[in-house]
């Protein structure tokens, strides 16, 4: 029932903290239960600093090419500098997360429109199957995607509840960085 999608529940003011806890548990269970398979053997490639940087540069170039207004270009320039600085600060962490098995096959598109309540539990659907570059990421990418979407909807307390509940269940505090 698309009326039970989390984006619809948010728009109707019906999303609850119980839904967020269910979402965090669903993501945590998914990440903790991932099993090794042939594709997983090459998963770390998608989390290596060289791949992350390539992705970052491609995204910045695509966005930069769309901008025409001086204010937008100035904001883009500041964002670009901030992202490059953050990438540089996290370069060694990306390598360590790959080495420690945190880059795995995930959902790849975990926004509120791809989450639905079924029998009282939040269920992700419509993951990205067509391109491993989108679905093989650091597991925190799934959490971050949902986190950003909750912020977009103006639900910062729910966003932080999601992260905190996920961390309590997985112990992946290092992933926050």
Beta strands, then each sheet from edge to edge (+ up, - down):
strand 1: 103-105
strand 2: 115-118
strand 3: 121-124
strand 4: 136-138
sheet 1: 1+ 4-
sheet 2: 2+ 3-
end
